[in-house]
Amino acid sequence: MATVEKRTININEDNAAELCWADTLELEDGSYAFRLYLDGETDGWAHLNDAAKAELYPTATARPFKLDSYITASRSGGTMYVTLELEGTAVHEAKITSISKKEHSQLDITHDLISGSTRATDIAWQIDGSSTVSDFRVDSTTIDMYFNRYEVQGFKANRAKGVKDFHISNTNPYHGDIVEVTVELEEGAKWYGWYADPEHTVLLSADMNMVFESGNDVVAYAYATLGTGLHFKLGGQWFSSIEIMRKVNGQWTYIEKSDVDTSVPYVLWLLYNQTSGTLENSINTE
């Protein structure tokens, strides 16, 4: 079952220069995170750098589904707006009219730019002031990001034979992470695929190396066969029996070659496997 993980980054007067880069504004002087003041500009940006985004995003490909934004700011005069932007688009805007510090928050923010974001996404705060002489300050700002984390499991399908081992590259991926599930077969085994169910009826992938982008919990069942050791001749060609079934008290049951009773007659039932496009067979003792 998917779990939710929260990742937080706080930008303040002690770390803004370490975690951000500035565009026409000043970073930290011991009393604010960043500000716009007496530089001839009415707007400027503080962008998260790569180190900051590595702290916020758990992996390079993980994508969040929502965020919370907190902005604490003040100004000496006029009006200022502080916006949290992803790729230049605002997802949270705060109007600042107070001389003293005041926190402005918006929770549970969802947006296509948020759910599609990764460490490669540009994340910035913009200060937009009403004059070039007022002191517009962001004292601190915080982002809480929320990520779904999934579970990937692998098993041998029912009656699978010849599956020697399998490997999952990431058993607890975040949404957006790439997962590779690989299988190792015994010599002579015939591979059918990865299935969503133990009875191998819902095919996920026919590739031995299944690669997918994580977006939900995944349980994959590896199905391969080595044959039963029983063979039949059809149209002058010999075929290997994959599975044997016996009807007991009205119910079909899978059996092994050693369970075949050679003292009774058998009727051969041919089955067509839609996945492999080949004839398969079961032996019925009715």
C-alpha atoms as an extended CHARMM CRD file, in Angstrom:
* protein
*
       286  EXT
         1         1  MET       CA              0.0000000000        0.0000000000        0.0000000000  PROA      1               0.0000000000
         2         2  ALA       CA              1.2960000000        3.4560000000       -0.9030000000  PROA      2               0.0000000000
         3         3  THR       CA              2.6230000000        5.6230000000        1.9060000000  PROA      3               0.0000000000
         4         4  VAL       CA              2.9580000000        9.4010000000        1.9560000000  PROA      4               0.0000000000
         5         5  GLU       CA              6.2730000000       11.0490000000        2.8410000000  PROA      5               0.0000000000
         6         6  LYS       CA              6.7420000000       14.7430000000        3.5790000000  PROA      6               0.0000000000
         7         7  ARG       CA              9.9420000000       16.5930000000        2.6820000000  PROA      7               0.0000000000
         8         8  THR       CA             10.6110000000       20.0910000000        4.0010000000  PROA      8               0.0000000000
         9         9  ILE       CA             12.9720000000       22.9280000000        3.1940000000  PROA      9               0.0000000000
        10        10  ASN       CA             13.1630000000       26.1970000000        5.1100000000  PROA      10              0.0000000000
        11        11  ILE       CA             14.9640000000       29.2470000000        3.7150000000  PROA      11              0.0000000000
        12        12  ASN       CA             15.9830000000       31.8020000000        6.3430000000  PROA      12              0.0000000000
        13        13  GLU       CA             18.6170000000       34.3900000000        7.2620000000  PROA      13              0.0000000000
        14        14  ASP       CA             21.1690000000       31.6610000000        8.0580000000  PROA      14              0.0000000000
        15        15  ASN       CA             21.0350000000       29.5280000000        4.9120000000  PROA      15              0.0000000000
        16        16  ALA       CA             19.5900000000       31.5410000000        2.0070000000  PROA      16              0.0000000000
        17        17  ALA       CA             23.0050000000       32.2160000000        0.4280000000  PROA      17              0.0000000000
        18        18  GLU       CA             23.8440000000       28.5120000000        0.7120000000  PROA      18              0.0000000000
        19        19  LEU       CA             20.5860000000       27.2030000000       -0.7760000000  PROA      19              0.0000000000
        20        20  CYS       CA             19.5570000000       29.9230000000       -3.2380000000  PROA      20              0.0000000000
        21        21  TRP       CA             20.8800000000       32.0460000000       -6.0620000000  PROA      21              0.0000000000
        22        22  ALA       CA             19.6270000000       35.6000000000       -6.5720000000  PROA      22              0.0000000000
        23        23  ASP       CA             18.2970000000       37.5310000000       -9.5360000000  PROA      23              0.0000000000
        24        24  THR       CA             18.1900000000       41.3230000000       -8.8060000000  PROA      24              0.0000000000
        25        25  LEU       CA             17.7700000000       40.9970000000       -5.0560000000  PROA      25              0.0000000000
        26        26  GLU       CA             19.9800000000       40.4590000000       -1.9870000000  PROA      26              0.0000000000
        27        27  LEU       CA             20.4150000000       37.2100000000       -0.0560000000  PROA      27              0.0000000000
        28        28  GLU       CA             20.6650000000       37.0460000000        3.7610000000  PROA      28              0.0000000000
        29        29  ASP       CA             22.4530000000       39.5680000000        5.9630000000  PROA      29              0.0000000000
        30        30  GLY       CA             21.5840000000       37.9660000000        9.3080000000  PROA      30              0.0000000000
        31        31  SER       CA             18.1230000000       39.4970000000        9.5940000000  PROA      31              0.0000000000
        32        32  TYR       CA             16.2630000000       38.2830000000        6.4850000000  PROA      32              0.0000000000
        33        33  ALA       CA             16.3920000000       35.5090000000        3.8970000000  PROA      33              0.0000000000
        34        34  PHE       CA             16.2850000000       37.8660000000        0.9000000000  PROA      34              0.0000000000
        35        35  ARG       CA             15.1500000000       41.4130000000        0.1510000000  PROA      35              0.0000000000
        36        36  LEU       CA             14.6540000000       44.0380000000       -2.5430000000  PROA      36              0.0000000000
        37        37  TYR       CA             15.9030000000       47.4930000000       -1.5080000000  PROA      37              0.0000000000
        38        38  LEU       CA             17.3520000000       50.5750000000       -3.2120000000  PROA      38              0.0000000000
        39        39  ASP       CA             18.6810000000       48.7850000000       -6.2810000000  PROA      39              0.0000000000
        40        40  GLY       CA             16.5300000000       50.4750000000       -8.8990000000  PROA      40              0.0000000000
        41        41  GLU       CA             14.3090000000       47.4050000000       -9.3640000000  PROA      41              0.0000000000
        42        42  THR       CA             10.7560000000       46.6900000000       -8.2980000000  PROA      42              0.0000000000
        43        43  ASP       CA             10.9930000000       42.9320000000       -8.6020000000  PROA      43              0.0000000000
        44        44  GLY       CA             13.5420000000       40.1670000000       -8.0980000000  PROA      44              0.0000000000
        45        45  TRP       CA             13.8310000000       36.4300000000       -7.5530000000  PROA      45              0.0000000000
        46        46  ALA       CA             15.4830000000       33.9560000000       -5.2080000000  PROA      46              0.0000000000
        47        47  HSD       CA             15.8560000000       30.5300000000       -6.8820000000  PROA      47              0.0000000000
        48        48  LEU       CA             16.5140000000       27.2280000000       -5.1430000000  PROA      48              0.0000000000
        49        49  ASN       CA             19.8560000000       25.7920000000       -6.2150000000  PROA      49              0.0000000000
        50        50  ASP       CA             20.6230000000       22.1450000000       -6.9680000000  PROA      50              0.0000000000
        51        51  ALA       CA             21.7110000000       21.3900000000       -3.3810000000  PROA      51              0.0000000000
        52        52  ALA       CA             18.4200000000       22.7300000000       -2.0330000000  PROA      52              0.0000000000
        53        53  LYS       CA             16.3320000000       20.7290000000       -4.4980000000  PROA      53              0.0000000000
        54        54  ALA       CA             18.3000000000       17.5790000000       -3.6280000000  PROA      54              0.0000000000
        55        55  GLU       CA             17.2160000000       18.1920000000       -0.0370000000  PROA      55              0.0000000000
        56        56  LEU       CA             13.5890000000       18.7310000000       -1.0290000000  PROA      56              0.0000000000
        57        57  TYR       CA             13.1850000000       15.9040000000       -3.5690000000  PROA      57              0.0000000000
        58        58  PRO       CA             14.1420000000       12.4000000000       -2.3070000000  PROA      58              0.0000000000
        59        59  THR       CA             15.3560000000       11.2310000000       -5.7500000000  PROA      59              0.0000000000
        60        60  ALA       CA             16.1370000000       12.8740000000       -9.0790000000  PROA      60              0.0000000000
        61        61  THR       CA             12.9310000000       11.5160000000      -10.6450000000  PROA      61              0.0000000000
        62        62  ALA       CA             10.4890000000       11.6220000000       -7.7040000000  PROA      62              0.0000000000
        63        63  ARG       CA              7.4110000000       13.7850000000       -8.2960000000  PROA      63              0.0000000000
        64        64  PRO       CA              5.2080000000       15.2020000000       -5.4960000000  PROA      64              0.0000000000
        65        65  PHE       CA              1.4290000000       15.3690000000       -5.5920000000  PROA      65              0.0000000000
        66        66  LYS       CA              0.9620000000       18.5290000000       -3.4890000000  PROA      66              0.0000000000
        67        67  LEU       CA              2.7900000000       21.0960000000       -1.3730000000  PROA      67              0.0000000000
        68        68  ASP       CA              2.2680000000       23.5210000000        1.5000000000  PROA      68              0.0000000000
        69        69  SER       CA              3.7900000000       26.9980000000        1.3070000000  PROA      69              0.0000000000
        70        70  TYR       CA              4.6610000000       29.3750000000        4.1650000000  PROA      70              0.0000000000
        71        71  ILE       CA              5.9760000000       32.8890000000        3.5600000000  PROA      71              0.0000000000
        72        72  THR       CA              6.9390000000       35.2560000000        6.3860000000  PROA      72              0.0000000000
        73        73  ALA       CA              7.5820000000       38.7820000000        5.0930000000  PROA      73              0.0000000000
        74        74  SER       CA              7.3420000000       42.5200000000        5.8160000000  PROA      74              0.0000000000
        75        75  ARG       CA              7.9460000000       45.8650000000        4.1230000000  PROA      75              0.0000000000
        76        76  SER       CA              8.8510000000       49.4020000000        5.1560000000  PROA      76              0.0000000000
        77        77  GLY       CA              6.2170000000       51.0230000000        2.9430000000  PROA      77              0.0000000000
        78        78  GLY       CA              4.0450000000       50.5650000000       -0.0910000000  PROA      78              0.0000000000
        79        79  THR       CA              2.7300000000       47.1640000000       -1.1150000000  PROA      79              0.0000000000
        80        80  MET       CA              4.5910000000       44.0200000000       -2.0430000000  PROA      80              0.0000000000
        81        81  TYR       CA              3.6190000000       40.6300000000       -3.3960000000  PROA      81              0.0000000000
        82        82  VAL       CA              5.6510000000       37.4900000000       -2.7880000000  PROA      82              0.0000000000
        83        83  THR       CA              4.9090000000       34.5250000000       -5.0450000000  PROA      83              0.0000000000
        84        84  LEU       CA              6.1810000000       30.9700000000       -5.0100000000  PROA      84              0.0000000000
        85        85  GLU       CA              6.8020000000       30.0010000000       -8.6370000000  PROA      85              0.0000000000
        86        86  LEU       CA              7.5080000000       26.7650000000      -10.4690000000  PROA      86              0.0000000000
        87        87  GLU       CA              8.9420000000       27.3210000000      -13.9340000000  PROA      87              0.0000000000
        88        88  GLY       CA              7.8360000000       30.9490000000      -13.7280000000  PROA      88              0.0000000000
        89        89  THR       CA              4.2010000000       30.1830000000      -12.8520000000  PROA      89              0.0000000000
        90        90  ALA       CA              2.8490000000       31.2260000000       -9.4580000000  PROA      90              0.0000000000
        91        91  VAL       CA              1.3370000000       28.5200000000       -7.2660000000  PROA      91              0.0000000000
        92        92  HSD       CA              1.1030000000       30.6810000000       -4.0970000000  PROA      92              0.0000000000
        93        93  GLU       CA              0.8510000000       34.4630000000       -3.8320000000  PROA      93              0.0000000000
        94        94  ALA       CA              0.9860000000       36.5150000000       -0.6380000000  PROA      94              0.0000000000
        95        95  LYS       CA              0.1130000000       40.2310000000       -0.4490000000  PROA      95              0.0000000000
        96        96  ILE       CA              2.2810000000       41.9770000000        2.1500000000  PROA      96              0.0000000000
        97        97  THR       CA              1.0400000000       45.2080000000        3.7300000000  PROA      97              0.0000000000
        98        98  SER       CA              2.5300000000       44.8910000000        7.2330000000  PROA      98              0.0000000000
        99        99  ILE       CA              5.6430000000       46.5770000000        8.6200000000  PROA      99              0.0000000000
       100       100  SER       CA              6.0830000000       43.7530000000       11.1360000000  PROA      100             0.0000000000
       101       101  LYS       CA              6.7580000000       40.1460000000       10.2070000000  PROA      101             0.0000000000
       102       102  LYS       CA              3.6680000000       38.1860000000        9.2810000000  PROA      102             0.0000000000
       103       103  GLU       CA              3.2740000000       34.6230000000        8.0530000000  PROA      103             0.0000000000
       104       104  HSD       CA              1.1390000000       33.8650000000        5.0060000000  PROA      104             0.0000000000
       105       105  SER       CA              0.3910000000       30.2190000000        4.2900000000  PROA      105             0.0000000000
       106       106  GLN       CA             -1.4470000000       28.1250000000        1.7470000000  PROA      106             0.0000000000
       107       107  LEU       CA             -1.8950000000       24.4140000000        2.2920000000  PROA      107             0.0000000000
       108       108  ASP       CA             -2.6610000000       21.4610000000        0.0330000000  PROA      108             0.0000000000
       109       109  ILE       CA             -1.6600000000       23.2430000000       -3.1610000000  PROA      109             0.0000000000
       110       110  THR       CA             -2.0920000000       21.0850000000       -6.2650000000  PROA      110             0.0000000000
       111       111  HSD       CA             -1.0900000000       22.0200000000       -9.8020000000  PROA      111             0.0000000000
       112       112  ASP       CA              0.1450000000       20.2370000000      -12.9140000000  PROA      112             0.0000000000
       113       113  LEU       CA              3.5020000000       21.9660000000      -12.4530000000  PROA      113             0.0000000000
       114       114  ILE       CA              3.7500000000       20.5160000000       -8.9360000000  PROA      114             0.0000000000
       115       115  SER       CA              2.8050000000       16.9340000000       -9.8450000000  PROA      115             0.0000000000
       116       116  GLY       CA              5.0830000000       17.1290000000      -12.8840000000  PROA      116             0.0000000000
       117       117  SER       CA              8.0400000000       18.6530000000      -11.0650000000  PROA      117             0.0000000000
       118       118  THR       CA             11.4090000000       17.0200000000      -10.3010000000  PROA      118             0.0000000000
       119       119  ARG       CA             14.8020000000       18.2460000000       -9.1440000000  PROA      119             0.0000000000
       120       120  ALA       CA             15.2490000000       19.7090000000      -12.6240000000  PROA      120             0.0000000000
       121       121  THR       CA             12.3110000000       22.1090000000      -12.1060000000  PROA      121             0.0000000000
       122       122  ASP       CA             13.0510000000       25.7820000000      -11.4450000000  PROA      122             0.0000000000
       123       123  ILE       CA             11.5970000000       26.8230000000       -8.0760000000  PROA      123             0.0000000000
       124       124  ALA       CA             11.7710000000       30.4660000000       -7.0300000000  PROA      124             0.0000000000
       125       125  TRP       CA             10.2070000000       33.1820000000       -4.9030000000  PROA      125             0.0000000000
       126       126  GLN       CA              9.5020000000       36.5130000000       -6.5640000000  PROA      126             0.0000000000
       127       127  ILE       CA              9.3080000000       39.8250000000       -4.7360000000  PROA      127             0.0000000000
       128       128  ASP       CA              7.1660000000       42.3450000000       -6.6040000000  PROA      128             0.0000000000
       129       129  GLY       CA              7.2560000000       45.7550000000       -4.9110000000  PROA      129             0.0000000000
       130       130  SER       CA              5.3840000000       48.9790000000       -5.5360000000  PROA      130             0.0000000000
       131       131  SER       CA              8.4700000000       51.2490000000       -5.4970000000  PROA      131             0.0000000000
       132       132  THR       CA             12.2570000000       51.2780000000       -5.7350000000  PROA      132             0.0000000000
       133       133  VAL       CA             12.8420000000       52.9340000000       -2.3480000000  PROA      133             0.0000000000
       134       134  SER       CA             10.8740000000       50.7510000000        0.1040000000  PROA      134             0.0000000000
       135       135  ASP       CA             12.5350000000       47.8520000000        1.8850000000  PROA      135             0.0000000000
       136       136  PHE       CA             10.7490000000       44.6530000000        0.8260000000  PROA      136             0.0000000000
       137       137  ARG       CA             11.8690000000       41.6820000000        2.9310000000  PROA      137             0.0000000000
       138       138  VAL       CA             11.1880000000       37.9350000000        3.0380000000  PROA      138             0.0000000000
       139       139  ASP       CA             12.2730000000       36.8530000000        6.4950000000  PROA      139             0.0000000000
       140       140  SER       CA             11.7800000000       33.1370000000        5.9040000000  PROA      140             0.0000000000
       141       141  THR       CA              9.9180000000       30.7630000000        3.6500000000  PROA      141             0.0000000000
       142       142  THR       CA              9.1030000000       27.0630000000        3.8950000000  PROA      142             0.0000000000
       143       143  ILE       CA              7.9490000000       24.4270000000        1.4410000000  PROA      143             0.0000000000
       144       144  ASP       CA              6.4910000000       21.0870000000        2.5370000000  PROA      144             0.0000000000
       145       145  MET       CA              6.2880000000       18.6220000000       -0.3560000000  PROA      145             0.0000000000
       146       146  TYR       CA              4.3060000000       15.3890000000       -0.2440000000  PROA      146             0.0000000000
       147       147  PHE       CA              5.3450000000       12.2760000000       -2.1500000000  PROA      147             0.0000000000
       148       148  ASN       CA              3.6440000000        8.9300000000       -2.6790000000  PROA      148             0.0000000000
       149       149  ARG       CA              5.9690000000        5.9920000000       -2.1010000000  PROA      149             0.0000000000
       150       150  TYR       CA              5.0260000000        2.5690000000       -3.4050000000  PROA      150             0.0000000000
       151       151  GLU       CA              5.9450000000       -1.0790000000       -2.9130000000  PROA      151             0.0000000000
       152       152  VAL       CA              7.1210000000       -3.3820000000       -5.6980000000  PROA      152             0.0000000000
       153       153  GLN       CA              7.0950000000       -7.1250000000       -5.0380000000  PROA      153             0.0000000000
       154       154  GLY       CA              8.0080000000      -10.1200000000       -7.1620000000  PROA      154             0.0000000000
       155       155  PHE       CA              6.9810000000      -13.7770000000       -6.8480000000  PROA      155             0.0000000000
       156       156  LYS       CA              6.9690000000      -16.9690000000       -8.8630000000  PROA      156             0.0000000000
       157       157  ALA       CA              3.5990000000      -17.6130000000      -10.4480000000  PROA      157             0.0000000000
       158       158  ASN       CA              1.6830000000      -20.7450000000       -9.5480000000  PROA      158             0.0000000000
       159       159  ARG       CA              3.1850000000      -23.8210000000      -11.2180000000  PROA      159             0.0000000000
       160       160  ALA       CA              6.0430000000      -21.7740000000      -12.6580000000  PROA      160             0.0000000000
       161       161  LYS       CA              9.1150000000      -23.8690000000      -13.3730000000  PROA      161             0.0000000000
       162       162  GLY       CA             12.5600000000      -22.8140000000      -14.4230000000  PROA      162             0.0000000000
       163       163  VAL       CA             12.5660000000      -19.4290000000      -12.6580000000  PROA      163             0.0000000000
       164       164  LYS       CA             15.9640000000      -19.4230000000      -11.0120000000  PROA      164             0.0000000000
       165       165  ASP       CA             15.9540000000      -15.9390000000       -9.4930000000  PROA      165             0.0000000000
       166       166  PHE       CA             14.6800000000      -12.4120000000      -10.0270000000  PROA      166             0.0000000000
       167       167  HSD       CA             15.8130000000       -8.9310000000       -9.0060000000  PROA      167             0.0000000000
       168       168  ILE       CA             13.9330000000       -5.6600000000       -8.3640000000  PROA      168             0.0000000000
       169       169  SER       CA             16.0220000000       -2.5050000000       -8.7640000000  PROA      169             0.0000000000
       170       170  ASN       CA             13.9050000000       -0.4860000000       -6.3030000000  PROA      170             0.0000000000
       171       171  THR       CA             11.3670000000       -2.1330000000       -4.0220000000  PROA      171             0.0000000000
       172       172  ASN       CA             10.1390000000        1.1810000000       -2.5270000000  PROA      172             0.0000000000
       173       173  PRO       CA             10.1130000000        3.7280000000       -5.3450000000  PROA      173             0.0000000000
       174       174  TYR       CA              8.6620000000        7.2000000000       -5.1800000000  PROA      174             0.0000000000
       175       175  HSD       CA              6.1010000000        8.3090000000       -7.7320000000  PROA      175             0.0000000000
       176       176  GLY       CA              7.9980000000        8.8860000000      -10.9620000000  PROA      176             0.0000000000
       177       177  ASP       CA             10.9930000000        6.6700000000      -10.1890000000  PROA      177             0.0000000000
       178       178  ILE       CA             12.0410000000        4.1270000000      -12.8160000000  PROA      178             0.0000000000
       179       179  VAL       CA             11.9350000000        0.4780000000      -11.7110000000  PROA      179             0.0000000000
       180       180  GLU       CA             13.4740000000       -2.5190000000      -13.4640000000  PROA      180             0.0000000000
       181       181  VAL       CA             12.4200000000       -6.0750000000      -12.6430000000  PROA      181             0.0000000000
       182       182  THR       CA             14.6480000000       -8.7760000000      -14.1360000000  PROA      182             0.0000000000
       183       183  VAL       CA             14.4540000000      -12.5620000000      -14.1370000000  PROA      183             0.0000000000
       184       184  GLU       CA             17.0540000000      -15.3130000000      -14.4060000000  PROA      184             0.0000000000
       185       185  LEU       CA             15.9170000000      -18.6170000000      -15.9020000000  PROA      185             0.0000000000
       186       186  GLU       CA             17.2230000000      -22.1380000000      -15.6090000000  PROA      186             0.0000000000
       187       187  GLU       CA             18.6470000000      -23.6650000000      -18.7510000000  PROA      187             0.0000000000
       188       188  GLY       CA             15.9210000000      -24.8760000000      -21.0940000000  PROA      188             0.0000000000
       189       189  ALA       CA             13.1350000000      -22.9020000000      -19.4680000000  PROA      189             0.0000000000
       190       190  LYS       CA             10.5660000000      -21.1590000000      -21.6480000000  PROA      190             0.0000000000
       191       191  TRP       CA              9.6700000000      -17.6300000000      -20.5860000000  PROA      191             0.0000000000
       192       192  TYR       CA              6.0620000000      -16.3830000000      -20.7800000000  PROA      192             0.0000000000
       193       193  GLY       CA              6.1660000000      -13.1040000000      -18.9030000000  PROA      193             0.0000000000
       194       194  TRP       CA              5.4540000000      -11.0410000000      -15.8100000000  PROA      194             0.0000000000
       195       195  TYR       CA              1.8330000000      -11.2700000000      -14.6990000000  PROA      195             0.0000000000
       196       196  ALA       CA             -0.3740000000       -9.2840000000      -12.3240000000  PROA      196             0.0000000000
       197       197  ASP       CA             -1.8680000000      -12.4260000000      -10.7810000000  PROA      197             0.0000000000
       198       198  PRO       CA             -0.4710000000      -15.7500000000       -9.5310000000  PROA      198             0.0000000000
       199       199  GLU       CA             -2.5500000000      -17.7020000000      -12.0800000000  PROA      199             0.0000000000
       200       200  HSD       CA             -0.7360000000      -15.8050000000      -14.8730000000  PROA      200             0.0000000000
       201       201  THR       CA             -3.8560000000      -14.5910000000      -16.6780000000  PROA      201             0.0000000000
       202       202  VAL       CA             -3.1690000000      -10.8140000000      -16.7350000000  PROA      202             0.0000000000
       203       203  LEU       CA              0.0530000000      -10.0730000000      -18.5810000000  PROA      203             0.0000000000
       204       204  LEU       CA              2.1180000000       -7.0840000000      -17.4460000000  PROA      204             0.0000000000
       205       205  SER       CA              5.0760000000       -7.5960000000      -19.7540000000  PROA      205             0.0000000000
       206       206  ALA       CA              6.4560000000      -10.3660000000      -21.9340000000  PROA      206             0.0000000000
       207       207  ASP       CA              9.9800000000       -8.9630000000      -21.5310000000  PROA      207             0.0000000000
       208       208  MET       CA             12.3420000000      -10.7000000000      -19.1380000000  PROA      208             0.0000000000
       209       209  ASN       CA             13.5150000000       -7.2370000000      -18.0910000000  PROA      209             0.0000000000
       210       210  MET       CA             10.3630000000       -5.2810000000      -17.2520000000  PROA      210             0.0000000000
       211       211  VAL       CA             10.9430000000       -1.5140000000      -16.9420000000  PROA      211             0.0000000000
       212       212  PHE       CA              8.2400000000        0.9130000000      -15.8010000000  PROA      212             0.0000000000
       213       213  GLU       CA              7.7180000000        4.2940000000      -14.1930000000  PROA      213             0.0000000000
       214       214  SER       CA              6.3870000000        3.9370000000      -10.6760000000  PROA      214             0.0000000000
       215       215  GLY       CA              2.8420000000        5.1930000000      -10.2010000000  PROA      215             0.0000000000
       216       216  ASN       CA              1.2480000000        2.5760000000       -7.9420000000  PROA      216             0.0000000000
       217       217  ASP       CA              1.9870000000       -0.5580000000       -5.9400000000  PROA      217             0.0000000000
       218       218  VAL       CA              3.0610000000       -3.4240000000       -8.1880000000  PROA      218             0.0000000000
       219       219  VAL       CA              3.0480000000       -7.1680000000       -7.5770000000  PROA      219             0.0000000000
       220       220  ALA       CA              4.6240000000       -9.1010000000      -10.4700000000  PROA      220             0.0000000000
       221       221  TYR       CA              4.5310000000      -12.8640000000      -10.9060000000  PROA      221             0.0000000000
       222       222  ALA       CA              7.1800000000      -14.5420000000      -13.0470000000  PROA      222             0.0000000000
       223       223  TYR       CA              5.9120000000      -17.4010000000      -15.1840000000  PROA      223             0.0000000000
       224       224  ALA       CA              8.0890000000      -19.8410000000      -17.0950000000  PROA      224             0.0000000000
       225       225  THR       CA              7.8940000000      -23.5560000000      -17.8190000000  PROA      225             0.0000000000
       226       226  LEU       CA             10.2680000000      -26.4660000000      -18.1640000000  PROA      226             0.0000000000
       227       227  GLY       CA              7.5960000000      -28.9050000000      -19.3450000000  PROA      227             0.0000000000
       228       228  THR       CA              6.1770000000      -31.8920000000      -17.4960000000  PROA      228             0.0000000000
       229       229  GLY       CA              8.2750000000      -34.5840000000      -19.1370000000  PROA      229             0.0000000000
       230       230  LEU       CA              5.2180000000      -35.8400000000      -21.0140000000  PROA      230             0.0000000000
       231       231  HSD       CA              5.0310000000      -35.4690000000      -24.7890000000  PROA      231             0.0000000000
       232       232  PHE       CA              2.3640000000      -35.9500000000      -27.4260000000  PROA      232             0.0000000000
       233       233  LYS       CA              2.4290000000      -36.1910000000      -31.1870000000  PROA      233             0.0000000000
       234       234  LEU       CA              0.1910000000      -33.9780000000      -33.2740000000  PROA      234             0.0000000000
       235       235  GLY       CA              0.3130000000      -33.7420000000      -37.0580000000  PROA      235             0.0000000000
       236       236  GLY       CA              3.5810000000      -35.6280000000      -37.0980000000  PROA      236             0.0000000000
       237       237  GLN       CA              5.2210000000      -33.1920000000      -34.6630000000  PROA      237             0.0000000000
       238       238  TRP       CA              6.0890000000      -33.8320000000      -31.0370000000  PROA      238             0.0000000000
       239       239  PHE       CA              4.9860000000      -31.3440000000      -28.4010000000  PROA      239             0.0000000000
       240       240  SER       CA              5.9840000000      -31.0410000000      -24.7610000000  PROA      240             0.0000000000
       241       241  SER       CA              3.1970000000      -30.9950000000      -22.1990000000  PROA      241             0.0000000000
       242       242  ILE       CA              3.3210000000      -27.8730000000      -20.0650000000  PROA      242             0.0000000000
       243       243  GLU       CA              0.7500000000      -28.7790000000      -17.4170000000  PROA      243             0.0000000000
       244       244  ILE       CA             -1.3020000000      -31.8490000000      -16.4480000000  PROA      244             0.0000000000
       245       245  MET       CA             -4.7380000000      -31.6930000000      -14.8310000000  PROA      245             0.0000000000
       246       246  ARG       CA             -6.9490000000      -34.3840000000      -13.3150000000  PROA      246             0.0000000000
       247       247  LYS       CA            -10.6240000000      -34.0850000000      -12.4900000000  PROA      247             0.0000000000
       248       248  VAL       CA            -11.3910000000      -35.1890000000       -8.9390000000  PROA      248             0.0000000000
       249       249  ASN       CA            -14.9340000000      -34.9690000000       -7.5640000000  PROA      249             0.0000000000
       250       250  GLY       CA            -15.8740000000      -32.5930000000      -10.3450000000  PROA      250             0.0000000000
       251       251  GLN       CA            -12.9290000000      -30.2580000000       -9.7720000000  PROA      251             0.0000000000
       252       252  TRP       CA             -9.8960000000      -29.8550000000      -12.0350000000  PROA      252             0.0000000000
       253       253  THR       CA             -6.6090000000      -30.2010000000      -10.1590000000  PROA      253             0.0000000000
       254       254  TYR       CA             -3.0400000000      -29.7070000000      -11.3970000000  PROA      254             0.0000000000
       255       255  ILE       CA             -0.8170000000      -32.7770000000      -10.9470000000  PROA      255             0.0000000000
       256       256  GLU       CA              2.7870000000      -33.7480000000      -11.6080000000  PROA      256             0.0000000000
       257       257  LYS       CA              4.0440000000      -36.4350000000      -13.9950000000  PROA      257             0.0000000000
       258       258  SER       CA              4.6940000000      -38.7480000000      -11.0420000000  PROA      258             0.0000000000
       259       259  ASP       CA              0.9710000000      -38.5700000000      -10.1750000000  PROA      259             0.0000000000
       260       260  VAL       CA             -0.1640000000      -39.8570000000      -13.5730000000  PROA      260             0.0000000000
       261       261  ASP       CA             -1.8600000000      -43.2540000000      -13.2180000000  PROA      261             0.0000000000
       262       262  THR       CA             -0.7140000000      -45.2780000000      -16.2420000000  PROA      262             0.0000000000
       263       263  SER       CA             -3.2500000000      -48.0520000000      -15.5040000000  PROA      263             0.0000000000
       264       264  VAL       CA             -6.1950000000      -45.9400000000      -16.7090000000  PROA      264             0.0000000000
       265       265  PRO       CA             -6.9400000000      -44.5350000000      -20.1770000000  PROA      265             0.0000000000
       266       266  TYR       CA             -6.3770000000      -40.8520000000      -20.8780000000  PROA      266             0.0000000000
       267       267  VAL       CA             -8.0500000000      -38.4100000000      -23.1860000000  PROA      267             0.0000000000
       268       268  LEU       CA             -5.8770000000      -35.5960000000      -24.5280000000  PROA      268             0.0000000000
       269       269  TRP       CA             -7.3560000000      -32.0930000000      -24.3450000000  PROA      269             0.0000000000
       270       270  LEU       CA             -5.6020000000      -29.4600000000      -26.4550000000  PROA      270             0.0000000000
       271       271  LEU       CA             -5.5330000000      -25.8730000000      -25.2410000000  PROA      271             0.0000000000
       272       272  TYR       CA             -4.5320000000      -22.8190000000      -27.2450000000  PROA      272             0.0000000000
       273       273  ASN       CA             -2.3530000000      -20.3220000000      -25.3950000000  PROA      273             0.0000000000
       274       274  GLN       CA             -3.2700000000      -16.8260000000      -26.6310000000  PROA      274             0.0000000000
       275       275  THR       CA             -0.1780000000      -15.2730000000      -25.0480000000  PROA      275             0.0000000000
       276       276  SER       CA              2.3700000000      -17.4970000000      -26.7680000000  PROA      276             0.0000000000
       277       277  GLY       CA              0.2910000000      -18.3840000000      -29.8040000000  PROA      277             0.0000000000
       278       278  THR       CA              1.0500000000      -22.0930000000      -29.3320000000  PROA      278             0.0000000000
       279       279  LEU       CA             -0.8650000000      -25.2770000000      -28.6370000000  PROA      279             0.0000000000
       280       280  GLU       CA             -0.6610000000      -26.5420000000      -25.0880000000  PROA      280             0.0000000000
       281       281  ASN       CA             -2.1800000000      -29.6490000000      -23.6030000000  PROA      281             0.0000000000
       282       282  SER       CA             -3.5880000000      -31.1700000000      -20.4690000000  PROA      282             0.0000000000
       283       283  ILE       CA             -4.2640000000      -34.8500000000      -19.8040000000  PROA      283             0.0000000000
       284       284  ASN       CA             -7.7070000000      -35.7130000000      -18.5530000000  PROA      284             0.0000000000
       285       285  THR       CA             -8.4480000000      -39.0600000000      -16.8940000000  PROA      285             0.0000000000
       286       286  GLU       CA            -12.2320000000      -39.0340000000      -17.4130000000  PROA      286             0.0000000000
